[in-house]
């Protein structure tokens, strides 16, 4: 598999190091090296790119800001000297977060994660419409398939390529992306409130300011999901 990539970093030494690392990995094909997010945007418009190695702290706009304004973006590996952006980066679904100075071994681990993400099967491409006569789903938990009833789900938490389904009886960890699972949930029973959380409407105990309370869990409502969530609550007279 050939992975086309672009390096975006305002530091010449960092660009040089990453360029050297890329040259040592046969599966990586370097499309361009950019010193700013603005230059990177032009490259992305003109080329098909699978992967961005993206610095965070840069002039003009930050790497995080670039991700937020891009409507369609390739897979992203953040490269930075600052650890405090890790949580926000996971909410933006980056593949990996490399802290400088970056070793070649750590770089290879990130590339391996990218390869795994790109090789994940995309089918089925169409949305699976849940049937009222089948109020459950089977999810893979390790080496076994577990039957999960809609009525038993409290909320679902996503982190990168994994989801944790919190039910009334147990927690189930499954290797799949939150969006994939969201497409299989009945929309009248579940709603997304955050990049990392989907909640079961019937399980909500209370809504306080920017949080949904389910049992002892207090789940944040992010700004991007706040209005759709409030509109849904009002439309269905749940308040």
C-alpha positions as CSV (number, residue, x, y, z in Angstrom):
1,X,0.0,0.0,0.0
2,X,1.3,3.4,-1.0
3,X,0.4,6.3,1.4
4,X,0.7,9.8,0.0
5,X,1.7,12.3,2.7
6,X,2.4,16.0,3.3
7,X,4.6,17.4,6.0
8,X,3.4,20.7,7.6
9,X,5.8,22.4,10.1
10,X,7.2,25.9,10.4
11,X,10.5,24.7,11.8
12,X,13.2,23.8,9.2
13,X,14.9,21.2,11.4
14,X,11.6,19.5,12.1
15,X,10.7,19.4,8.4
16,X,14.1,18.0,7.6
17,X,13.8,15.2,10.2
18,X,10.3,14.2,9.1
19,X,11.4,14.2,5.5
20,X,14.3,11.9,6.3
21,X,11.9,9.6,8.2
22,X,9.5,9.5,5.4
23,X,12.3,8.6,2.9
24,X,13.1,5.5,5.0
25,X,9.6,4.1,4.8
26,X,8.9,2.4,1.4
27,X,5.1,2.7,1.8
28,X,5.2,6.5,2.3
29,X,5.1,8.8,-0.8
30,X,6.0,12.4,0.0
31,X,3.8,14.8,-2.0
32,X,5.1,18.1,-0.5
33,X,6.7,19.8,2.5
34,X,5.0,23.0,3.7
35,X,6.1,25.6,6.2
36,X,2.6,26.9,6.9
37,X,-1.0,25.7,7.1
38,X,-2.0,28.1,4.3
39,X,0.5,26.6,1.9
40,X,-0.7,23.1,3.0
41,X,-4.3,24.0,2.1
42,X,-3.2,24.8,-1.5
43,X,-1.3,21.5,-1.8
44,X,-4.3,19.6,-0.5
45,X,-6.6,21.3,-3.1
46,X,-4.3,20.2,-5.9
47,X,-3.4,16.7,-4.8
48,X,-4.9,13.5,-3.5
49,X,-3.3,13.1,0.0
50,X,-3.8,10.3,2.4
51,X,-1.9,11.6,5.4
52,X,-0.8,14.9,7.0
53,X,2.1,15.1,9.4
54,X,0.9,18.3,11.1
55,X,2.6,20.6,13.6
56,X,0.3,22.5,16.0
57,X,2.0,25.8,17.0
58,X,2.6,27.7,13.7
59,X,2.2,31.3,12.5
60,X,-1.0,32.5,10.8
61,X,-3.2,29.6,12.1
62,X,-2.5,26.6,14.3
63,X,-2.6,23.0,13.2
64,X,-5.7,22.5,15.4
65,X,-7.4,25.5,13.7
66,X,-6.6,24.1,10.3
67,X,-8.3,20.8,11.1
68,X,-11.4,22.6,12.4
69,X,-11.9,24.6,9.1
70,X,-11.2,21.7,6.7
71,X,-14.4,20.2,5.5
72,X,-12.7,17.2,4.1
73,X,-9.3,16.2,5.4
74,X,-6.9,13.3,5.1
75,X,-5.8,11.2,8.1
76,X,-3.7,13.3,10.5
77,X,-0.7,12.6,12.7
78,X,0.0,15.6,14.9
79,X,3.7,16.4,15.6
80,X,4.3,18.9,18.4
81,X,6.4,19.8,21.4
82,X,3.2,20.5,23.5
83,X,1.3,17.7,25.3
84,X,-1.7,19.9,26.4
85,X,-3.5,19.5,23.0
86,X,-3.8,15.7,23.3
87,X,-7.4,15.6,24.4
88,X,-8.6,18.1,21.8
89,X,-6.7,16.2,19.1
90,X,-8.6,13.0,19.9
91,X,-11.9,14.8,19.6
92,X,-10.8,15.8,16.1
93,X,-10.1,12.1,15.4
94,X,-6.4,12.3,14.6
95,X,-4.7,9.0,14.2
96,X,-1.7,9.7,16.5
97,X,0.0,12.4,18.5
98,X,3.8,12.5,18.3
99,X,5.7,14.6,20.9
100,X,8.9,16.2,19.8
101,X,11.7,15.1,19.7
102,X,10.3,12.3,17.6
103,X,12.2,9.1,17.4
104,X,12.1,6.9,14.3
105,X,10.6,4.0,16.3
106,X,7.7,6.2,17.4
107,X,7.3,7.5,13.9
108,X,7.0,4.0,12.6
109,X,4.3,3.2,15.2
110,X,2.2,6.2,13.9
111,X,2.6,5.0,10.3
112,X,1.5,1.5,11.3
113,X,-1.7,3.0,12.8
114,X,-2.3,5.0,9.6
115,X,-1.9,1.8,7.6
116,X,-4.4,0.0,9.8
117,X,-6.9,2.8,9.5
118,X,-6.6,2.9,5.7
119,X,-7.0,-0.9,5.4
120,X,-10.2,-1.0,7.5
121,X,-13.0,-2.4,5.3
122,X,-15.4,0.4,4.3
123,X,-18.3,-1.8,3.5
124,X,-21.2,-1.7,4.0
125,X,-21.2,1.8,2.5
126,X,-24.9,2.4,2.8
127,X,-26.5,3.2,6.1
128,X,-27.9,0.3,8.0
129,X,-31.5,1.1,8.9
130,X,-32.5,-0.5,12.2
131,X,-35.7,-2.5,12.1
132,X,-38.2,-2.1,15.0
133,X,-38.6,-5.9,14.8
134,X,-34.9,-6.3,15.6
135,X,-34.3,-4.0,18.6
136,X,-30.7,-5.1,19.1
137,X,-27.2,-5.3,17.5
138,X,-24.4,-7.7,17.6
139,X,-21.0,-6.1,18.3
140,X,-17.6,-7.7,18.4
141,X,-15.9,-7.7,21.8
142,X,-12.5,-9.3,21.5
143,X,-13.0,-12.7,19.9
144,X,-16.8,-13.0,20.6
145,X,-19.9,-11.4,19.3
146,X,-22.1,-9.9,22.0
147,X,-25.8,-9.2,21.5
148,X,-26.7,-5.7,22.8
149,X,-30.4,-4.6,23.1
150,X,-31.2,-0.9,22.4
151,X,-33.1,-0.7,25.7
152,X,-30.0,-1.8,27.7
153,X,-27.7,0.9,26.3
154,X,-27.1,3.9,28.6
155,X,-24.5,5.7,26.5
156,X,-21.7,5.0,24.1
157,X,-18.2,6.5,24.3
158,X,-15.8,6.7,21.4
159,X,-12.0,7.0,21.4
160,X,-10.2,6.8,18.1
161,X,-10.9,3.4,16.6
162,X,-12.7,2.0,19.6
163,X,-16.1,2.4,21.2
164,X,-17.2,1.5,24.8
165,X,-20.9,0.7,25.1
166,X,-22.1,1.4,28.6
167,X,-25.1,-0.8,29.3
168,X,-27.2,-1.5,32.4
169,X,-25.4,-4.7,32.9
170,X,-21.8,-4.2,31.6
171,X,-19.3,-2.3,29.5
172,X,-18.5,-3.6,26.1
173,X,-15.3,-2.5,24.2
174,X,-15.5,-2.9,20.4
175,X,-13.0,-2.2,17.6
176,X,-15.0,0.2,15.4
177,X,-15.5,3.9,15.0
178,X,-18.2,5.8,16.7
179,X,-19.7,7.0,13.4
180,X,-20.1,3.5,12.2
181,X,-22.1,2.5,15.2
182,X,-24.1,5.7,15.2
183,X,-25.4,4.9,11.7
184,X,-26.8,1.6,13.0
185,X,-28.7,3.2,16.0
186,X,-32.4,4.1,15.8
187,X,-32.3,7.9,15.6
188,X,-35.5,8.3,17.7
189,X,-33.8,6.6,20.7
190,X,-30.2,7.8,20.5
191,X,-28.5,11.2,19.9
192,X,-25.0,12.4,19.6
193,X,-24.0,15.1,22.1
194,X,-20.2,15.2,21.6
195,X,-17.6,13.9,19.2
196,X,-17.0,11.2,21.8
197,X,-20.5,10.5,23.2
198,X,-23.8,9.2,22.0
199,X,-26.6,9.0,24.7
200,X,-29.8,6.9,24.9
201,X,-32.6,9.4,25.4
202,X,-34.5,7.0,27.7
203,X,-31.5,6.8,30.0
204,X,-31.1,10.5,30.6
205,X,-31.7,11.4,34.3
206,X,-31.2,15.2,33.9
207,X,-29.7,17.9,31.6
208,X,-27.8,20.6,33.5
209,X,-26.2,23.5,31.6
210,X,-23.8,21.8,29.2
211,X,-24.0,18.3,30.6
212,X,-26.2,15.2,30.3
213,X,-26.4,13.1,33.5
214,X,-26.9,9.4,33.3
215,X,-26.6,7.7,36.6
216,X,-23.2,8.8,38.1
217,X,-21.9,9.8,34.6
218,X,-21.8,13.5,33.6
219,X,-21.3,13.7,29.9
220,X,-20.4,17.0,28.1
221,X,-22.5,18.5,25.4
222,X,-20.1,20.1,22.9
223,X,-20.8,23.4,21.2
224,X,-21.2,21.8,17.8
225,X,-23.9,19.4,19.0
226,X,-25.6,21.7,21.5
227,X,-28.3,23.2,19.1
228,X,-29.3,19.9,17.4
229,X,-29.6,18.3,20.9
230,X,-31.7,21.1,22.3
231,X,-33.9,21.2,19.2
232,X,-34.5,17.4,19.4
233,X,-35.4,17.7,23.1
234,X,-37.9,20.5,22.4
235,X,-39.3,18.8,19.3
236,X,-40.1,15.7,21.2
237,X,-41.4,17.5,24.3
238,X,-38.8,15.9,26.5
239,X,-38.3,18.9,28.8
